[in-house]
Amino acid sequence: MSAASVERPHDERPLIAEANRLMDRLPGYRVEIIGGQLLVTPPPDGPHARALTKLMRPFITAGLDDGETEVLQGIGLWLPTDTEDYSLPDLAVVDADFDDHLVENNSYDPVCFRLVLEVTSSNWKNDLKTKVAAYAEAKIPVYVIVDRKHQRLHVLTDPVENEYAGHRFHSPGQQVTLPDSIGAKVTLDVAEILRAGQPRKAD
């Protein structure tokens, strides 16, 4: 059963109203509400965008952007962690009927998300801690973190309450095949992705 798609008036949603005001005042910033707290992330740098482009390719090549699923950047994910919580993951694999699962504030029910992925920025602790608990509570089956701070890739699976039972770290030189539950076989080259997420040095 899909969630209701009727949005409540924002005066009944003070945090969402404030989040939307911040987005209007700070173009390019990502504003999320997790655990009843506003999280404001500065615009991503160029290497962050380059890493996302590299990451999209294997998902699209595997056929996940056609048919039963779509591969999307920055789609809103409605969270069960508090009454106004939502996030904007960098990348997501969602069911093709996600439009039927709009909850509110351009955010969609977690039931249609097969995978979410974050590329860390200056506020990397949010991706490694705050969002782990939130995405597990939302029962997102697979959470991938491109950890530019520590130069590794995390794959989290099997959400149980507010944590993931499966949490594997992968280092440069490794190839990571993601769980079949996302809908296709996707293998990521850890070194290639981490390299894309770093500033390029002049020759």
C-alpha positions as CSV (number, residue, x, y, z in Angstrom):
1,M,0.0,0.0,0.0
2,S,1.5,3.3,-1.0
3,A,1.8,6.3,1.3
4,A,-0.4,9.3,1.1
5,S,0.9,11.9,-1.3
6,V,-1.0,14.9,0.2
7,E,1.4,17.4,1.8
8,R,0.5,19.0,5.1
9,P,0.6,22.8,5.5
10,H,4.2,23.8,6.4
11,D,3.0,25.8,9.5
12,E,2.2,22.3,10.9
13,R,5.7,21.3,10.0
14,P,8.0,23.9,11.5
15,L,11.3,22.1,10.8
16,I,10.4,21.4,7.2
17,A,9.3,25.1,6.8
18,E,12.7,26.1,8.2
19,A,14.5,23.6,6.0
20,N,12.8,25.0,2.9
21,R,13.6,28.6,3.9
22,L,17.3,27.6,4.3
23,M,17.3,26.0,0.8
24,D,15.9,29.2,-0.6
25,R,18.6,31.3,1.2
26,L,21.4,28.9,0.5
27,P,21.2,27.7,-3.1
28,G,23.2,24.6,-3.8
29,Y,23.3,23.5,-0.1
30,R,21.7,20.3,0.9
31,V,19.3,20.6,3.8
32,E,18.1,17.5,5.5
33,I,16.2,16.6,8.8
34,I,17.5,13.5,10.6
35,G,16.6,12.7,14.2
36,G,14.7,16.0,14.5
37,Q,17.8,17.9,13.7
38,L,18.5,20.1,10.7
39,L,21.7,19.1,8.8
40,V,23.0,21.6,6.3
41,T,25.7,20.5,3.9
42,P,27.7,22.9,1.7
43,P,27.7,22.4,-2.1
44,P,29.8,19.4,-3.0
45,D,33.2,19.9,-4.6
46,G,34.1,18.8,-8.1
47,P,35.7,15.5,-7.1
48,H,32.5,14.6,-5.3
49,A,30.5,15.1,-8.5
50,R,33.2,13.2,-10.5
51,A,32.9,10.2,-8.1
52,L,29.1,10.2,-8.5
53,T,29.4,10.1,-12.3
54,K,31.9,7.2,-12.1
55,L,29.5,5.4,-9.7
56,M,26.4,5.8,-11.9
57,R,28.0,4.1,-14.8
58,P,28.1,0.5,-13.5
59,F,24.5,0.8,-12.2
60,I,23.3,2.0,-15.6
61,T,25.4,-0.5,-17.5
62,A,23.8,-3.3,-15.4
63,G,20.4,-2.2,-16.6
64,L,19.2,-0.7,-13.3
65,D,18.0,2.5,-15.0
66,D,15.5,0.8,-17.2
67,G,12.6,-1.5,-16.5
68,E,11.9,-2.3,-12.9
69,T,14.2,0.3,-11.3
70,E,15.8,3.7,-11.8
71,V,19.1,5.2,-10.7
72,L,18.6,8.7,-9.3
73,Q,20.7,11.5,-7.7
74,G,19.4,13.6,-4.8
75,I,15.9,12.0,-4.5
76,G,14.2,12.7,-1.2
77,L,13.9,9.8,1.2
78,W,11.2,10.1,3.9
79,L,12.6,8.7,7.2
80,P,10.7,7.0,10.1
81,T,13.2,8.4,12.7
82,D,11.1,11.5,13.6
83,T,7.9,13.3,12.4
84,E,9.6,15.5,9.9
85,D,12.7,13.5,9.0
86,Y,13.9,13.2,5.4
87,S,17.3,12.9,3.7
88,L,18.6,13.5,0.2
89,P,21.1,10.6,-0.6
90,D,23.7,11.3,-3.2
91,L,22.5,8.3,-5.3
92,A,19.7,5.8,-5.0
93,V,18.4,2.7,-6.8
94,V,14.6,2.9,-6.5
95,D,11.6,0.9,-7.9
96,A,10.3,2.3,-11.1
97,D,6.9,3.1,-9.5
98,F,8.5,5.4,-6.9
99,D,6.2,8.2,-8.1
100,D,3.3,6.3,-6.4
101,H,5.1,6.5,-3.1
102,L,5.4,10.3,-2.5
103,V,5.0,11.0,1.2
104,E,5.6,14.8,1.5
105,N,8.1,17.5,0.8
106,N,9.3,15.8,-2.4
107,S,10.3,12.8,-0.4
108,Y,9.4,9.1,-1.0
109,D,8.5,6.1,1.2
110,P,11.6,4.0,2.0
111,V,9.7,0.9,0.7
112,C,10.7,1.8,-2.9
113,F,14.4,2.2,-2.2
114,R,16.7,-0.8,-3.0
115,L,20.0,1.0,-2.3
116,V,21.2,4.4,-1.1
117,L,24.8,5.7,-1.6
118,E,26.6,8.6,0.0
119,V,29.9,10.2,-1.1
120,T,31.4,11.8,2.0
121,S,32.1,15.5,2.2
122,S,33.3,17.8,5.0
123,N,30.5,16.5,7.3
124,W,31.6,12.9,6.8
125,K,30.5,11.9,10.3
126,N,26.9,12.3,9.3
127,D,27.3,9.7,6.5
128,L,29.2,7.3,8.8
129,K,27.1,7.5,11.9
130,T,23.9,9.6,11.8
131,K,22.7,8.2,8.4
132,V,23.7,4.6,9.2
133,A,21.2,4.6,12.0
134,A,18.5,6.5,10.0
135,Y,18.8,4.3,6.9
136,A,18.8,1.1,9.0
137,E,15.6,2.2,10.8
138,A,14.1,3.0,7.4
139,K,15.0,-0.6,6.4
140,I,17.0,0.4,3.4
141,P,18.4,-3.0,2.2
142,V,21.8,-1.7,1.1
143,Y,23.7,1.4,2.1
144,V,27.0,2.2,0.4
145,I,29.4,4.9,1.6
146,V,32.3,6.2,-0.4
147,D,34.5,7.3,2.5
148,R,36.8,9.9,1.0
149,K,38.1,10.8,4.5
150,H,39.5,7.3,5.3
151,Q,39.9,6.1,1.7
152,R,37.7,3.1,1.8
153,L,34.2,1.9,0.6
154,H,31.6,0.6,3.1
155,V,28.8,-1.7,2.2
156,L,26.1,-2.1,4.8
157,T,23.4,-4.7,4.5
158,D,20.7,-6.4,6.6
159,P,19.2,-3.6,8.6
160,V,18.1,-4.5,12.1
161,E,16.5,-1.7,14.2
162,N,18.9,1.2,14.0
163,E,22.0,-0.6,12.7
164,Y,23.2,-2.9,10.0
165,A,24.0,-6.5,10.8
166,G,26.4,-6.6,7.8
167,H,29.1,-3.9,7.5
168,R,32.1,-4.6,5.3
169,F,35.0,-2.2,4.6
170,H,36.8,-2.4,1.2
171,S,40.2,-0.8,0.3
172,P,41.7,0.3,-3.0
173,G,42.7,-2.7,-5.0
174,Q,39.5,-4.6,-4.2
175,Q,36.5,-5.2,-6.5
176,V,33.1,-5.1,-4.6
177,T,30.1,-6.9,-5.9
178,L,26.9,-5.5,-4.4
179,P,24.0,-7.7,-3.2
180,D,21.7,-9.2,-5.8
181,S,18.8,-7.6,-4.0
182,I,19.3,-4.3,-5.8
183,G,18.1,-6.0,-9.0
184,A,21.3,-6.7,-11.0
185,K,25.0,-7.7,-10.6
186,V,27.0,-4.5,-10.0
187,T,30.7,-4.6,-9.3
188,L,32.6,-1.5,-8.1
189,D,36.3,-0.8,-8.5
190,V,37.2,0.7,-5.1
191,A,40.5,2.3,-6.3
192,E,38.8,3.9,-9.4
193,I,36.0,5.4,-7.3
194,L,38.2,6.7,-4.6
195,R,40.6,8.2,-7.1
196,A,37.7,10.0,-8.9
197,G,36.8,11.5,-5.5
198,Q,40.2,13.1,-5.0
199,P,41.4,16.4,-6.4
200,R,43.6,15.9,-9.5
201,K,47.1,17.1,-9.1
202,A,48.7,19.1,-11.9
203,D,51.5,17.4,-13.8
